[in-house]
Amino acid sequence: MLSPKDKKLEKLEPFYRPSVSKQKTSAEIISEARNALRTVRAQRPFTPWEDQRKLFGPASSRTPEGRPPSCFSLHASSFESSDSRPFSGARLSPLELKPKAPTSPATEEDPCPSFPKPPVDPAKIRRISRARARLFRAASQGTLLPDRAHPPAETKKTVESKETVLMGNSVVKRNGIYLTESNATGHLKSHPLQLTYDGGFGEIKEQEMFIGATPLPSPLRSGGDQGKRRGRASSCPDSSDLSGLETKAVSKANLQEKDTEIEGDEVFWNTRIVPILHELENEENIETVCAACTELHHALEEGNMLGNKFKRRSILLKTLYKLVDVGSDLLSLKLAKIILALKVSRKNLLNVCKLIFKISRSEKNDSLIQNDNILESLLEMLGKEDLQTNTEAFLYCMGTLKFISGNPGFLNEMISKGAVEILINLIKQINENTKKYGTCLPNSGHLLVQMTATLRNLVDSPLARSKLLSISALPQLCTAMGQHTGDKDVCTNIARIFSKLTSYHDCCVALANYSRCYALFLTLINKYQKKQDLVVRIVFILGNLTAKNNQAREQFSKEKGGIPTLLSLFHTFYQLDLQSKKWVGDGEEQLKVQRPPTQAEDVLIKLTRVLANLAIHPGIGPAMAANPHVVGLLLAMLEYKSVDDCEELVINTTATINNLSYYRVKDSVIQDKKLYIAELLVKLLVSKNMDGILEAVRVFGNLSQDHDICDFIVQENVHKFLIALLGAKHQEICFSACGVLLNLTVDQDKRIILKEGGGIKKLVECLRDVGPTDWQLACLVCKTLWNFSENITNASSCFGDEETNTLLVLLPSFLDEELALGGSFDQDLKNYHRLHWETEFQPVAQQLLNRIQSHHSFLEALPIPSS
């Protein structure tokens, strides 16, 4: 339970104020503890730490058969050697490459026929030779090639944009294959391609698939000398914007640039990449192989060979896949990083995600993951790959992120690299797909479990919470929860996220303002009424929402079946708690050591808190006080639970009764059962728990406005206990006890009990000790003394000589503004003290001082100071 000091610092608002992010003033901090209607705080439900890293923990509602496995075997053979489009299943017939003779220039069908290629310009030869010489010289010296980074748009070019096209006698060279013009411009389905590189490897072959080749542009198909081309420029349909000469000049320049690039790639491949691949295949030392992988990644990045457009990519992947069987976690991470950078897809993407997942299952590998910066590659993949196509790959990728997000060392890095935004965007996509197709897509629930578990870990960071609010993530989470109400794992994880978030004011306000959340939470309570781990969090969230927001209380009460649903849940867990108590055995001696609440008690603790918070609303509280079901369950709880059994539950129940007893309405069940409630409270008063005593005294403060309760207090000697509490050196207990004594002194026949029990002396001592720091309590003491001295004839005989002299000294000093308010308070606190000193204490204290002075024998001749 909270210490009295902490409770006094809690913000307790009986009336609604707009929910704004505002720091409480010191004046508000002090005044909040004195409100007649009080909210109740509760601890966030405990989530046990899972011993093993798995996709789904032991508490998952999924059966082993109905969920993806966390354990699996993965070998080089699991990867596909070709990472191109999936096969159609139809056998393709070979293409016949038949040369086509050039037609007559006078043929009408082709106004732009091909002509023999003219001799190459010597200047062109010199330019190309110089460029090649520079490339070879740079490679031999080990220097880097000039950066040929392309703009992002170029990465989306089709395969045809990278094909080499040369002309001459109507023969076209495409990716190293010479085709006639008719075959080159047709729809080429596939062809074998042999890629050869020298550097110790020998010859490596691979088949690639090219689909839907486009026809060659007419300027590239035309032949003949420039004079003839100029003569036919006007007859070519493609020369409307540019002259034939300009078009051909541009085409020739492009071809020259492409040739230069291809030559550069060949040089870079043979001089930088091939030696590393040779080392990877022949080296046996793991550390050396890991270093070679790092070097390979840097070299590929230098040569702009990462991505899925590089033509020798499949050769690289084959070599990398073979190394998976080595079985080294460090090597596997380096391989996975390169494979991801090469933009593999489908089955290979799934396998590389599984590979990283297997490594991340061991907590000792967290340092490897962090040092190799694989996190950035995973987040990039989640942000760029298609969700529907790669759902299973995303699942294992998210499993890895879930594991490492449980390590505090990863939190800041994950958040700074956009993990929160990426996850919420994926959840939004799932929500939109579910709405579009009217049903949850396959594996979307499994994926949501991993994503929400990761978010649950991330929201411990203030930066993550700020990001969630800035991108309006809470409604998306509610939507996901609403679409997957049948998936307990998803709902539980999102409830855990909200449990954390609503513990912070700004997040609590954001969720409270999303009006659909209340009906959603009630639906889940009704659906999973006996699933303690879920409902305890839902009820805890409702307690947070209704703690400081009167609008949230009103919104919840308007939902159909709102309070009846809470009462039904209360009854369910009340019965479970009774059964568990019977299993322990009645009459057995209970250990006095404080134990943690049972699962049933934990739900009841959170439920009583929600009821206490709802009772603060002036339109809800009176109806609850008149509801026999509400009051009956609360009293039943006090009947069989002692503060030693479950301190928090008993205190929360008492606080709820206190809020309901505030309303003196006609049909109040609290008023009808006030004497029975008083009997139950006596058990709490005689306990040694100061928090429980405080709550019981507060209830007596409301009930003692009734004469029957005042008689009960005197008959049961409760007043003696209250007088003793005045010396407890606990300001809140003194304040509440003094309030009950004030109500007792309204009856003239009960005033005598103050003097008989030493009450006057205790009140004066209390005034002396706390007056300068608590003018509200000082005012309450003065009111009690005023009531007590209503029929005074002599001050000394009324209060006693010592007490009278003390009052004659204390009251004038407290009424001196400079002495009373000259303390070293901050300005806001000083204003607060001035307000209560001027409006509450000063008028009552002045009247009391006047009465004492006028009835004191030594001051009878002195003038009475004016008020």
Secondary structure, DSSP 8 states (H G I E B T S, - for coil): ---HHHHHHS---SS----------HHHHHHHTT-SS-------------SS--SS-TT-SS-GGGS--S-----GGGS-S--SS---S---------------TT-SS-SS---------HHHHHHHHHHHHHHHHHHHTT---------GGGGG--GGGG-----STTEEEETTEEEEHHHHTS----EEEEEE--SSS-EEEEEE---------HHHH--S-HHHHHHHGGG-GGGSSS-HHHHHHHHHHHHHHHHHHHHHHHHHIIIIIHHHHHHHHH---HHHHHHHHHHHHHHHHHTT--SS--TTHHHHHHHHHHGGGG--HHHHHHHHHHHHHTT--HHHHHHHHHHHHHHHTSGGGHHHHHHHTHHHHHHHHHHHS-TTTTHHHHHHHHHHHHHHHTSHHHHHHHHHTTHHHHHHHHHHHHHHHHHHHSS--TTHHHHHHHHHHHHHHHTTSHHHHHHHHHTTHHHHHHHHHHHTTT-HHHHHHHHHHHHHHTTSHHHHHHHHT-THHHHHHHHHHHHTTT-HHHHHHHHHHHHHHHHS-HHHHHHHHHSTTHHHHHHHHHHHHHHHHHHHHHHH-TT-----S-----HHHHHHHHHHHHHHHHTTSTTTHHHHHT-HHHHHHHHHHHHH--TTT-HHHHHHHHHHHHHHHT---TT-HHHHTHHHHHHHHHHHHTSS-HHHHHHHHHHHHHHTTSHHHHHHHHHTTHHHHHHHHTTSS-HHHHHHHHHHHHHHTTSGGGTHHHHHTTHHHHHHHHHHHHGGG-HHHHHHHHHHHHHHTTT-S-HHHHH-HHHHHHHHHHHHHHH-HHHHS-S---HHHHHHHHHHIIIIIHHHHHHHHHHHHHT-GGGTTS-----
